[in-house]
């Protein structure tokens, strides 16, 4: 079964899109009519999501970065623009680390750059283990109900939250669990170091109503040269809340 869907003229510059945890390659649909006019859009299912049954080692970031880059190069694009949302953005940071020569640009949507101290990483691993236990033991719909109660999703309206729970309930809980544990933020490399050494244009997109990531963006900007783009009238998932505006902003950034 296909883990990749492609949209737009194959002669256009490639734009690789990586969804977040619980998502799939279908998550970008609302933005694709606009984006595919300017890019050959390559939407990929992450392991444990959609049609992708790949099992990752733990940690799994390097193996996943290598697999995605190899797939895109084999499609005929040795260089490409890269856009990742949340978990997809954290994966994109590792592609930037291991394959910087492949990137024309890097766009991170609501993505964490990584924890710096061993203490913080250990605390995050404990935190994620609690969620892993819930995912392993709860019915998937109940787990999702708990997941979307987190403060970072506070902007979601009730009907949107219920729609997400319905769609995400189709996922295989054990496949999600494996991906979740192998890509914990506690296992992630320090993305700030990666960005300092990266030579392509880099952007961090955050929703104006996403207090957590807006504050993190300000903190990171004090340490590294990072262009932060605020998307109005949305929270954590900007491409879902404002798909047309999101697509237009991407085009403005890459076609100034």
C-alpha positions as CSV (number, residue, x, y, z in Angstrom):
1,X,0.0,0.0,0.0
2,X,1.3,3.5,-0.8
3,X,3.0,5.4,1.9
4,X,3.6,8.4,-0.4
5,X,1.2,10.6,-2.4
6,X,2.4,13.2,-4.9
7,X,0.6,16.3,-6.2
8,X,1.6,18.9,-8.8
9,X,3.8,18.9,-11.9
10,X,6.9,16.7,-11.4
11,X,9.0,19.4,-13.1
12,X,8.3,21.8,-10.2
13,X,10.7,22.0,-7.2
14,X,9.9,19.2,-4.7
15,X,8.3,20.0,-1.3
16,X,8.3,17.1,1.2
17,X,5.6,17.3,3.8
18,X,5.8,15.3,7.1
19,X,2.7,15.2,9.3
20,X,2.5,15.1,13.1
21,X,1.9,12.3,15.6
22,X,-1.5,10.6,15.0
23,X,-1.7,12.1,11.5
24,X,-1.1,10.8,8.0
25,X,-0.1,12.0,4.5
26,X,-3.8,13.0,4.0
27,X,-3.5,15.8,6.6
28,X,-2.2,18.3,4.1
29,X,-5.1,18.0,1.7
30,X,-6.7,21.5,2.4
31,X,-3.4,23.3,1.5
32,X,-2.4,21.2,-1.5
33,X,-4.5,22.9,-4.2
34,X,-2.5,26.0,-3.6
35,X,0.9,24.5,-2.8
36,X,0.8,22.1,-5.8
37,X,0.7,25.1,-8.2
38,X,4.3,26.0,-7.0
39,X,5.8,22.7,-5.8
40,X,5.7,19.0,-6.6
41,X,4.3,18.0,-3.2
42,X,5.4,14.7,-1.7
43,X,3.3,13.7,1.3
44,X,4.7,10.8,3.3
45,X,3.2,8.6,6.0
46,X,5.5,8.4,9.1
47,X,6.0,4.9,10.6
48,X,3.0,3.6,12.4
49,X,0.8,6.0,10.7
50,X,-1.5,5.7,7.6
51,X,-0.1,3.0,5.4
52,X,3.4,2.9,6.8
53,X,4.1,-0.3,8.8
54,X,7.9,0.4,9.2
55,X,9.3,-0.5,12.6
56,X,11.9,1.9,13.9
57,X,14.8,1.1,16.3
58,X,14.9,3.1,19.5
59,X,15.9,5.9,19.1
60,X,14.5,6.0,15.6
61,X,15.4,9.4,14.3
62,X,18.5,8.7,12.3
63,X,17.0,5.6,10.6
64,X,13.8,7.5,9.7
65,X,15.8,10.5,8.4
66,X,17.8,8.1,6.2
67,X,14.7,6.3,4.9
68,X,12.8,9.5,4.0
69,X,15.8,11.1,2.3
70,X,16.5,7.9,0.3
71,X,12.9,7.7,-0.8
72,X,12.8,11.3,-2.1
73,X,16.1,11.0,-3.9
74,X,14.9,7.8,-5.5
75,X,11.9,9.7,-6.8
76,X,14.4,11.9,-8.7
77,X,14.8,14.8,-6.3
78,X,18.4,15.0,-4.9
79,X,17.4,18.4,-3.3
80,X,14.0,19.4,-1.9
81,X,12.2,21.8,0.3
82,X,11.2,20.2,3.6
83,X,8.2,21.0,5.8
84,X,7.4,19.2,9.0
85,X,4.6,19.7,11.6
86,X,5.2,18.8,15.2
87,X,6.6,15.3,15.2
88,X,7.2,15.7,11.5
89,X,9.2,18.8,12.2
90,X,11.3,17.0,14.7
91,X,12.0,14.3,12.1
92,X,12.8,17.1,9.6
93,X,15.5,18.4,12.0
94,X,17.2,15.0,11.9
95,X,17.1,15.0,8.1
96,X,18.8,18.4,8.3
97,X,21.4,16.9,10.6
98,X,22.2,13.9,8.5
99,X,21.5,15.1,5.0
100,X,22.0,18.9,5.0
101,X,23.1,18.9,1.4
102,X,19.6,17.7,0.3
103,X,17.7,20.6,1.7
104,X,16.7,23.7,-0.3
105,X,14.9,25.0,2.7
106,X,13.6,23.8,6.1
107,X,10.2,24.8,7.5
108,X,9.2,23.7,11.0
109,X,5.6,24.1,12.0
110,X,5.0,24.0,15.8
111,X,8.1,21.7,16.2
112,X,10.3,21.4,19.3
113,X,14.0,22.0,18.7
114,X,14.9,19.5,21.4
115,X,15.9,19.4,25.0
116,X,19.4,20.4,26.0
117,X,20.1,18.8,29.4
118,X,20.2,15.1,30.4
119,X,17.9,15.9,33.3
120,X,15.2,17.4,31.0
121,X,15.5,14.5,28.6
122,X,15.1,11.9,31.4
123,X,12.1,13.8,32.7
124,X,10.5,13.8,29.3
125,X,11.1,10.1,28.9
126,X,9.2,9.5,32.1
127,X,6.4,11.8,31.0
128,X,6.2,10.0,27.6
129,X,6.1,6.6,29.3
130,X,2.9,7.6,31.1
131,X,1.3,8.4,27.7
132,X,2.7,5.2,26.3
133,X,1.1,3.2,29.1
134,X,-2.2,4.9,28.3
135,X,-1.9,4.1,24.6
136,X,-1.0,0.5,25.4
137,X,-3.9,-0.1,27.8
138,X,-6.8,2.2,26.8
139,X,-9.2,1.9,23.9
140,X,-7.8,4.2,21.2
141,X,-10.8,6.5,21.3
142,X,-10.4,7.0,25.1
143,X,-6.6,7.6,24.7
144,X,-7.3,10.2,22.0
145,X,-9.9,11.9,24.2
146,X,-7.2,12.3,26.9
147,X,-4.6,13.4,24.3
148,X,-6.6,16.2,22.9
149,X,-7.3,17.6,26.4
150,X,-3.6,18.7,26.6
151,X,-3.2,22.5,26.9
152,X,-1.4,22.7,23.5
153,X,-4.7,21.8,21.9
154,X,-6.9,24.2,24.0
155,X,-7.8,26.2,20.9
156,X,-9.7,23.2,19.3
157,X,-13.4,23.6,19.1
158,X,-15.5,20.7,20.4
159,X,-16.6,19.6,16.9
160,X,-13.0,19.7,15.6
161,X,-11.8,17.7,18.5
162,X,-14.5,15.1,18.0
163,X,-13.7,14.9,14.3
164,X,-10.0,14.3,15.0
165,X,-10.8,11.6,17.5
166,X,-13.0,9.9,15.0
167,X,-10.4,10.1,12.2
168,X,-7.4,9.1,14.4
169,X,-9.3,6.2,15.9
170,X,-8.6,4.3,12.7
171,X,-4.9,4.1,13.6
172,X,-3.3,0.9,14.9
173,X,-2.6,1.6,18.6
174,X,0.4,-0.8,18.7
175,X,2.0,0.8,15.6
176,X,1.5,4.2,17.1
177,X,2.9,3.1,20.4
178,X,6.1,1.9,18.7
179,X,6.6,5.1,16.8
180,X,5.8,7.2,19.9
181,X,8.4,5.5,22.0
182,X,11.1,5.5,19.4
183,X,10.7,9.2,18.6
184,X,10.2,10.7,22.1
185,X,11.4,14.2,22.6
186,X,13.6,12.8,25.3
187,X,15.6,10.9,22.6
188,X,15.8,13.8,20.1
189,X,19.1,15.4,19.2
190,X,19.6,19.1,19.9
191,X,18.1,20.9,17.0
192,X,19.6,24.3,17.9
193,X,23.0,22.9,17.1
194,X,21.7,21.6,13.8
195,X,20.2,24.9,12.8
196,X,23.4,26.8,13.6
197,X,25.3,24.7,11.1
198,X,22.6,24.6,8.4
199,X,23.1,26.8,5.3
200,X,19.7,26.7,3.7
201,X,16.8,29.1,4.7
202,X,15.1,28.0,7.9
203,X,11.7,29.0,9.3
204,X,9.7,28.2,12.4
205,X,5.9,28.7,11.9
206,X,3.8,29.0,15.0
207,X,0.1,29.8,15.7
208,X,-0.5,33.1,17.4
209,X,-2.7,31.4,19.9
210,X,-0.2,28.7,20.7
211,X,1.2,30.2,23.9
212,X,3.7,27.3,24.6
213,X,5.4,27.4,21.2
214,X,5.2,31.2,20.9
215,X,7.2,31.4,24.1
216,X,9.6,28.7,23.0
217,X,10.2,30.5,19.7
218,X,11.1,33.7,21.6
219,X,13.5,31.7,23.8
220,X,15.2,30.0,20.8
221,X,15.5,33.3,18.9
222,X,17.7,34.6,21.7
223,X,20.2,31.8,21.1
224,X,20.2,31.2,17.4
225,X,19.4,33.1,14.2
226,X,15.8,31.8,13.5
227,X,13.0,33.3,11.4
228,X,9.8,32.9,13.3
229,X,6.5,33.3,11.3
230,X,3.3,33.7,13.3
231,X,0.1,32.5,11.7
232,X,-2.9,34.5,13.0
233,X,-6.1,33.0,14.4
234,X,-4.9,29.6,15.1
235,X,-3.2,27.4,17.7
236,X,-0.8,24.5,17.5
237,X,-1.9,23.0,14.1
238,X,-1.8,26.0,11.8
239,X,-2.2,24.2,8.5
240,X,-5.5,22.7,9.7
241,X,-6.9,25.8,11.2
242,X,-5.9,28.2,8.4
243,X,-5.0,26.0,5.4
244,X,-5.2,28.7,2.7
245,X,-3.3,31.3,4.8
246,X,-0.7,28.7,5.7
247,X,-0.1,27.7,2.0
248,X,0.1,31.4,1.0
249,X,2.7,32.1,3.7
250,X,4.8,29.1,2.5
251,X,4.8,30.5,-1.0
252,X,5.6,34.0,0.2
253,X,8.6,32.6,2.1
254,X,10.0,30.5,-0.8
255,X,9.0,32.7,-3.7
256,X,9.6,36.2,-2.3
